[in-house]
């Protein structure tokens, strides 16, 4: 196991767990962003569920390594959607999509190693 395949899954686990908690708890900032994206609030629960499922899968990938590639694909798809929501649906400044971009890169790296 390389340093990348040890550290990146932990970072992704933490980030996606945190993001799912914010969505499930309907934090004020998350609801505000969601309204700016013009998505229905029920869709936030779907995305939060996928994020939490992915976070659990990333953690489980330490024991079942084949899961890492599948979860990385899920995260790539989610982050492409997040970047699209920030830049095109809400027309946020590029800096708002920076976190999603880094999570996209981290997940893509895991696909390539």
C-alpha positions as CSV (number, residue, x, y, z in Angstrom):
1,X,0.0,0.0,0.0
2,X,1.4,3.3,-1.0
3,X,1.2,6.5,1.0
4,X,-1.4,7.9,-1.5
5,X,-3.6,4.8,-1.2
6,X,-3.4,5.2,2.6
7,X,-3.9,8.9,3.0
8,X,-6.4,9.8,0.2
9,X,-9.1,7.3,1.4
10,X,-8.9,8.8,4.9
11,X,-9.2,12.4,3.5
12,X,-12.1,11.4,1.3
13,X,-13.8,9.5,4.1
14,X,-13.6,12.5,6.3
15,X,-14.7,15.0,3.7
16,X,-17.7,13.0,2.5
17,X,-18.8,12.1,6.0
18,X,-18.7,15.8,7.0
19,X,-20.6,16.7,3.8
20,X,-23.3,14.1,4.4
21,X,-23.8,15.2,8.0
22,X,-24.2,18.8,6.9
23,X,-26.8,17.7,4.3
24,X,-28.7,15.4,6.6
25,X,-28.8,18.0,9.4
26,X,-30.1,20.6,6.9
27,X,-27.4,23.1,8.0
28,X,-28.3,26.7,7.1
29,X,-25.4,27.1,4.6
30,X,-26.2,23.8,2.9
31,X,-29.9,24.6,2.4
32,X,-28.9,28.1,1.1
33,X,-26.5,26.5,-1.4
34,X,-29.1,23.9,-2.4
35,X,-31.7,26.6,-3.1
36,X,-29.1,28.5,-5.2
37,X,-28.5,25.3,-7.2
38,X,-32.3,25.1,-7.8
39,X,-32.5,21.5,-6.7
40,X,-35.4,20.2,-4.6
41,X,-34.5,19.6,-0.9
42,X,-35.4,15.8,-1.1
43,X,-32.5,15.5,-3.6
44,X,-30.2,16.6,-0.8
45,X,-31.1,13.4,1.1
46,X,-30.3,11.3,-2.0
47,X,-26.9,13.0,-2.4
48,X,-26.1,12.8,1.3
49,X,-27.0,9.0,1.3
50,X,-24.7,8.4,-1.6
51,X,-21.9,10.4,0.1
52,X,-22.3,8.4,3.3
53,X,-22.5,5.1,1.4
54,X,-19.3,6.1,-0.4
55,X,-17.6,7.1,2.8
56,X,-18.4,3.8,4.4
57,X,-17.2,2.0,1.3
58,X,-14.0,3.9,1.3
59,X,-13.4,2.9,4.9
60,X,-14.3,-0.7,4.1
61,X,-11.9,-0.7,1.2
62,X,-9.0,-1.0,3.7
63,X,-10.3,-4.6,4.2
64,X,-11.8,-5.2,0.8
65,X,-9.5,-3.3,-1.6
66,X,-11.7,-3.9,-4.7
67,X,-14.2,-1.5,-3.2
68,X,-11.8,1.5,-3.6
69,X,-12.2,1.7,-7.4
70,X,-16.0,1.6,-7.2
71,X,-16.2,4.2,-4.5
72,X,-13.7,6.4,-6.4
73,X,-16.0,6.3,-9.5
74,X,-19.0,7.3,-7.3
75,X,-17.0,10.2,-5.9
76,X,-15.9,11.3,-9.3
77,X,-19.5,11.4,-10.5
78,X,-20.7,13.2,-7.4
79,X,-17.9,15.8,-7.6
80,X,-18.6,16.4,-11.3
81,X,-22.2,17.1,-10.3
82,X,-21.1,19.4,-7.5
83,X,-18.8,21.4,-9.8
84,X,-21.6,21.7,-12.3
85,X,-24.0,22.8,-9.6
86,X,-21.6,25.5,-8.4
87,X,-20.4,26.9,-11.7
88,X,-23.5,26.5,-14.0
89,X,-26.6,26.1,-11.9
90,X,-25.8,28.6,-9.1
91,X,-23.2,30.6,-11.1
92,X,-20.9,30.8,-8.1
93,X,-17.4,32.1,-8.4
94,X,-14.8,29.4,-9.3
95,X,-13.4,29.4,-5.8
96,X,-16.7,27.9,-4.5
97,X,-16.0,24.8,-6.5
98,X,-12.4,24.4,-5.3
99,X,-13.2,21.8,-2.6
100,X,-15.2,19.7,-5.0
101,X,-12.4,20.0,-7.6
102,X,-9.8,18.7,-5.0
103,X,-12.1,15.8,-4.0
104,X,-12.5,15.0,-7.7
105,X,-8.7,15.0,-8.2
106,X,-8.2,12.8,-5.1
107,X,-10.8,10.3,-6.2
108,X,-9.4,10.3,-9.8
109,X,-5.9,9.6,-8.4
110,X,-7.3,6.5,-6.5
111,X,-8.6,5.3,-9.9
112,X,-5.2,5.6,-11.5
113,X,-3.1,3.9,-8.7
